[in-house]
């Protein structure tokens, strides 16, 4: 039996790929047999991450991309012979009380988390054949929370966008789904003071944060060809916290 070459392999693109959930997803998809294009705007961090993966004989290539810049997204997609899966994992978070939020901070959050999901997803869909898969990253935070109204709004928008895209693309047999992580141990959450991280972790049903690999497992499931019949769904990966109070 012949070993597939890079041109024979399905090709997946992952935004926000230089660290955290995005990087874990790149590793998982490459391990699953994809040729993966790791996309991020931080060139030095991306180069280091991709070098570590290719040293493990994983088929990964880097593309420096700003997800809010359509031209850079198009260039990365057009450099590959096909688009089988797109994972929109790029995103930002920052903490601010509602009454202190500025319009600029709100717009920046929406630009990166929503527009930065829309552009790669739209451009990928334009190039996909039937059977293509798009996976967005929303958040348990879309259900609400304090001190990050702009983040809540952006991730709720991602869920709505996912459903709308799924409805329009189902006739083309392109599946669009979202993964909504709960509290996850990433460089972004670790940027909080240690005592705050520990307090957040104690609120989790299992008493600890998820690892990026746990979230990547769910993403890989929805990015696989075997799940083409699932579309328009949001999969919460949060240890059950989104269920609310204890049952009687």
Buried (B, 14 or more C-beta within 10 A) or exposed (E): EEEEEEEEBBBBBBBBBBBBBBBBBBBBBBBBEBBBBBBBBBEEBBBEBBEEBBEEEBBBBBBBBBBBEBEBBBEBBEEBEBBBBBBBBBBBBBEBEEEEBEEEEBEBBBBBBBBBBBBBBBBBBEBBEEBBBBBBBBBBBBBEEEEBBBBBBBBBBBBEBBBEBBEEBEEEBBBBBBBBBBBBBBEBBEEBEEEEBEEEBEEBEEEEBBBBEBBBBBBBBBBBEEBBEBBBBBBBBBBEBBEEEEEE
